[in-house]
Structure formats: C-alpha cells, structure tokens
C-alpha cells in the first residue's frame, strides 16, 4: 500500500503556475539588464532637465555679452561662456531640448512612414510591392546632404528652419525601416490565423493593424531606439556643418560648430567639450537601451 505524505499532498494540491505573457517576460529581462536600465534612467534625466531648462537657469540663452566672451568655468558660469559671451551651461540645457525634439520628431515620422509603406508592400505583394520597393530604393540612394543643402537654400526665410530640417531628415530616412517591416510582414502573413482572417472577410487594413503589426511591434520598438540615436547624430552633424538647425537656435550641434576654429579647439575646451560629451553619452545610452530591448524581445536569450 502506497503511503501519501504531506509533502506529496502539497505538490498535488499546488495550483499550476500562471505563464507570463511575452511582454511580461521581455520587461523582466530588460529590468535585469543593468546597463540598459541605467542608460534609460540617464536618458530620462537628460530629457527632464533639458525641458525644465527655464526653471533651472535664468540666464538668457540668446543674449550676446561682449564683456564676458570666452570666460573659463567659474562659480558664476559653471561651464564658462562661449565666443559671444553666452553661458555654456544654459545653452547645453536649451540645446538638449532642440536636439532631443528633432531626434524624437524625426523618429516618429520615420517609423510611421516606414511601417506604413513596409506593411502595404509586404501584405499586398505583386505590383504594389514592386512599385513601393523601387521607390524605397530611390529614397535609400538619394544624396541626403545635397538635398538638405538645396532645400535649406530654397526655403531659407520662408519656413521655420527647424521644421524644414525635421521634414527633410524624415523623408529621406524611412527606407531601412520599410524594408525591415516588409520582411517581417511577408513572414507573418503566411501564418494560419492570417489566412483565417482573410477567409472570413476581414479588410486588409484591419488585418494589418489588428493582427500583423501587433506581432511585429517588438521589432519596430527596437528599430525606433536605433533610429532615435541616428536622428540625433544626423541633426548634430548637419548643424556642425552649418546646414542644420538655424544658428540662432541653440542645439548641441550648433554648440559644436564653434570647434571649427583652431583657437577654440585647442585652448577653449570648455566651449565644445561639454556638448561633445553629452552627445556621446546620450548616443551610447540610446544604443544600450536598443541592445537591451533587442535582448529582451529575443526568445532565445537566457538573460
């Protein structure tokens, strides 16, 4: 006769563990990634202090002060002043607002356009796919810098330079996202649940929005973080060359523009080193967040 112990009774009576959803698993894996979590906290901190700049400092970000030109860091000016006598710390905070705004706005536009075109192309296939992909190839091979310079020259003084920059970067940067989304849609639409949705008469828009996109959302989120870093680099590079954000608007790229002069580059490090450092650390943080998300959404990861 088999004897059932108390331990065996507890095992038999124990309810089955509730399985976690893929999103819950991804969240747990991301929170265990210390580097990605620290990077996320840093990025949030930079965004908060940048957008709260008017409450942190009272210095005028555009006022030129000839009597305080190129002053070294002091108790009055924590990071010194630039060649126009403007406080570097104040411009760093206000510059963060513009650089992050440009990066986020461009990212939203790029993800929207890329997802829209990639979804339509992957779902319908055939002539629609061929036409949209040839247009995507044209966008990917378009001379980005030349177009920005020409557009700035044509629209200078007619439209806000900041929105011209955001629109230009967005229009010429969605090609890679469109290709990635298309490849994911092509693989996903062969599943049985999509075939069943088509057979019961669901419209293409409903199938794409309610069935296909939710299943590739993790890929889109990871690509969005990578695109965010790329857009900040694009704004910084164009502003450094003088073709980005208008010079009267403070941005991290415009602050680096002063490093073109040998005197500033060699002897006035406080003018360009702070924006260079904050750009570098911000880009690294976004990339670490992207890697953390990629690892979190990867089912093969054992982190």
N, C-alpha and C positions, 0 to 999 in steps of 0.2 A: 504493500500500500504506500503510495507516494504522499509524503508529508509536505504541505504547502506552508512555508514560513511567512512571517510578517513582511519580510523584505520582498518575497515573491508577490504578496498581495498588493504592496505599494506599486510594484512595477506594472502589475496587471491593471490596477485602478488608475494609473497616471494617464492623464489625457494626452493625446498626440500634440507635439509642438506645432504651433502655427507657422507656416512657411512665410518668409519675408518676401515682399514684392521686389522686383529688380531695382526699383528706385530706392527702396529702403536699404538694400544691400549696397548699392552704389554710394549712398550717403554715409553708411558706416565705414566703408572702405576709404572714402575721401577724408573723413574726420580722423582716421588713423594715420593718414599721410601728413606728418608734422610739417614738412617743408611747404606743401601746398596750402595747409591751413594757416601757417604763419604768413605766407605770401598773400592770402586772401585778406587777413587782418590788416596787413600793411597797406594793401590797395584801398581798402575801405577807409583807413585812416587818412591816406593822402587825399582821397576824394572829399572826405568830410572837411578837412582843414582848408582845402582849396575853395570849396563852395561857401565856406564860412569866412572867407578872407576879409570881408568888410567888418566883421565883428572881432577879428584877431588883430588887425593892424589898422591904424587911422591915417597912415601916410598916403599921399596922392600918388597913384601908380603912373600917371602921365605927366606930372609937373616936372619941368626941367629946372634944375637948381645949379646955376653956373658956379656958385660959391662952394659946392660940395661935390665937385666932379672927381670921380675915381678915388674916393676915400677908402682906406683899408677898413676891415671889420673893427667895430668898436662897440661900446655899450649903447651908443645912440643908433648905430646902424650895425645890426648883428652880423650881416654878411657883406658889409661895405656898400658902396654906391657904384653905379656904372659911369660911363663917359659923359652922360647927360645929368649926373647928379641924382639919379633916381635910386631909391632904396632897392637893393637886390633881393632882400628877403620878401618885400612886398610884391615885387614883380614875379618872384618864384611862386608865391601863392596864387596870384591872379593868373599867371601863365598856366598853372595846373588846371584851372577852370577851363581855359580855352583848349589846351591840348587834350584833356580828357573828354571835353564836349565834342571836339572834332572826331576823336577816335571812336567814341560811343555812337555818334550820329552816323558816321560812315559805316560802322559795323552793322548797325540796324538796317541801313539801306542795302548794303551788300548782301547780308543774309536774306533779306526779303526778296531781292531781285534774283539772287542765285537759287533760292529754294523754289520760287515761283517758276522760273524758266526750267530748272532741272526737273521739277515734278511733272510739268506738262510734257516735256520732251521724253522722259522715261516712261510715263504712263501711256501716251498715245503711240509713240514709236513711228515707224514708217516715214512718210514725207515730212510730217511735223518734226520728228526727231532730227532728221537730216537737215532741215532748214534751220532749226534753232541751234544745232551744234555747229553748223558752218558760221552762223552769226557769232556764236561764242568763241570760235577760233579767231574770228576777225577782232573781237574785243581783246583777246589774250595777246594778240600780236600787234596791237595798236601802240604807237610810240607815246607812252604815258607822259614823259617830261615835256616833249614838244607840244602836245595838246594842252597841257596846263599853262605853258608859257603863252601860247597863242590865245587861249581863252581869256587869260588874265589881261592880255593886251587889248582884246576886243571889248571886254566888259568892264574895264577899269573905270571907276567913277559912275557907272550906270547901275550896277548891282552890288550889294554888300559882298566884299571880297571873301568874307568867311564862308558864306553860303555857296559862293562860286566854287571855292576850294572843296567843300564837302560834297557838292554835287559832282564835280569833276572826278574826284577820287572814287566816289561810289560807282559812277557809271562805268569806269574803266577797271574795276576790281572784282566784279562778281563772277567772272568766268570760271575760276577754280572751284568755287562753291557749287556752281551749277553742274559741273562735271561730277563732283562727288555725290551730290543729291541724285543726279540721274542714274549713276551706277547702283546706288542703294535702292532706288525705286524699281529699277529693272529686275533686281534680285528679289525684292519683296513682293512684287505683283504676281509672281508665279506661285505663291502660296495658295492653299485651298480656300482660306477664308476670303481672299480677294476674288477668286473665281466664283465663290458662292454669292458674294455681294453683287457681282456683275449679273449673275443669273437671275437674281430676284429683282433686278431693275434699278439698282442704286445709280444715281447720276455720277459721272466722273468726278465732279467737284466734291461730292460727299465722300466718295471712296478715297480721294487723295487727302482731304482734310481730316476725316474721322478715322480712317483705317491705316493709310500708308504713312503719313507724316508722324503720327504718334510713335510708330515703331522705328523710325529713324531719327527721332528727336535727340537721342544721346549723341549721335554723330554730329548733328547740327550744332549742339551746345559746345562740343569740343572745338569744332571749326570756328565758332564765334569767338572763343577766347584767343585762338591763334590770330584771327583776323583783327581783333581789337589791338593786339600788340603791333601788328603790321601797319595798321592805320595810324597809330601814334608815331611810328618810325617814319611813315610817309609824310605826315604833317611836319615833323621835325626837320627832315631832310629838305623838303621844299622851302620851308621858312628860313632855314640856314642859307640856302642859295638865293633867297630873296624873291621867290615865286610862290610862297605860301600865304600864311596869314599876313594881312597888311601890317606894316611896321608900327603903326600907331597902336595896335592891339597887342598887349603883352602875351607871349606864349613861350614855351620852353625853347622852341626852335628859333624864335626871334632873339631870345637872350643869347643863344649860341652864335648868332650871326656876328656878334662882336669879336669872336675868336678868329675872324678872318684877318685881323690886324696883328702883325708880329709883336708889336709892343704889348698888346693885351694878352696874347697867347703866352708870352714869356714872363712878363713881370707883373701882370694884374690877374692872377689866377682866380681871385675871388669873384670876378665878373662872369667867368664861364664854367668854372669847376662845379658850383652848386647845381646849375641846370643839367650839366652833363651827368653828374652823379644821380640825380633824381630820375632822369630819363632812363639811365642804365638799370637802376634798381627796380623801377616800375616795369620796364620791359621784362626783366628777369622774373619778377613776381607774377606777371601775367602768364609767362611761359610755364612757370612751375605750376600755376593753377591749371593750365591746359593739360599738362602732363598728369597732374593728379586726377583730373576728370577723365582723361583717356584711360588711366589705370583703373579708376573706379567703375567705369562702364564696361571694362573688358571682362567677360565672364571667365576667361582663363587665368585671370590674375588671382594670386593667393595672398595678397597683402592683408 
